[in-house]
């Protein structure tokens, strides 16, 4: 398996999820477009790995970021989320 489309942060978030069942975003991406991108990236990577959910806490974090920073939501984020099952 090659992980060319996965960031180091998304990989680390997946490891956190596997160990603890929760994720904590690094301080560098706790707000705005970077946080949204990492959360969406995590969801895509979790789908690729068939990680078990529920991902309600991750979706709540994503919702909070979008509501707090509506200008940070991009078309790319929307397209990536639309591709998720």
C-alpha positions in Angstrom: 0.0 0.0 0.0 1.4 3.4 -0.9 0.3 6.5 1.0 1.1 9.1 -1.5 -2.1 11.1 -1.0 -1.9 11.0 2.8 -0.2 13.6 4.9 2.0 12.8 7.9 -0.6 14.4 10.2 -3.4 12.2 8.8 -1.3 9.2 9.4 -0.6 10.3 12.9 -4.3 11.0 13.5 -5.1 7.4 12.3 -2.6 6.0 14.7 -4.2 8.0 17.5 -7.6 6.7 16.5 -6.4 3.1 16.5 -4.9 3.4 20.0 -7.4 5.6 21.8 -10.5 6.0 19.7 -10.1 9.7 19.5 -8.0 12.3 17.8 -6.3 15.5 18.9 -5.2 17.9 16.1 -1.7 19.3 16.4 -1.4 22.9 17.6 -0.3 24.0 14.1 -3.7 23.0 12.6 -6.3 23.7 15.2 -8.2 26.3 13.3 -9.3 27.3 9.9 -8.5 25.7 6.5 -5.7 23.5 7.8 -7.8 21.9 10.5 -10.6 21.3 8.0 -8.2 19.8 5.5 -6.6 17.5 8.1 -10.0 16.3 9.4 -11.3 15.6 5.9 -7.9 13.9 5.1 -8.3 11.7 8.2 -11.8 10.7 7.2 -10.5 9.7 3.7 -7.6 7.8 5.2 -9.8 6.1 7.7 -12.1 5.0 4.9 -9.0 3.7 2.9 -7.9 1.6 5.9 -11.5 0.5 6.8 -11.1 1.8 10.3 -14.1 1.2 12.5 -16.1 4.2 13.8 -18.3 5.7 14.9 -16.6 8.9 13.9 -19.2 11.2 15.6 -16.5 13.0 17.6 -14.5 13.7 14.4 -17.6 14.9 12.6 -18.4 17.2 15.5 -14.8 18.6 15.3 -15.2 19.2 11.6 -18.6 20.8 12.0 -17.2 23.1 14.7 -14.3 24.2 12.4 -16.7 24.9 9.5 -19.1 26.9 11.7 -16.2 28.8 13.4 -14.4 29.5 10.2 -17.0 29.5 7.3 -14.6 31.4 5.0 -12.0 28.5 5.4 -14.3 26.0 3.7 -13.1 25.5 0.1 -14.5 23.7 -2.9 -11.7 21.1 -2.5 -13.0 20.3 1.0 -16.5 19.8 -0.3 -15.4 17.6 -3.2 -13.3 15.4 -0.9 -16.2 15.0 1.5 -18.6 14.2 -1.3 -16.3 11.3 -2.4 -16.7 9.6 1.1 -19.1 6.8 1.4 
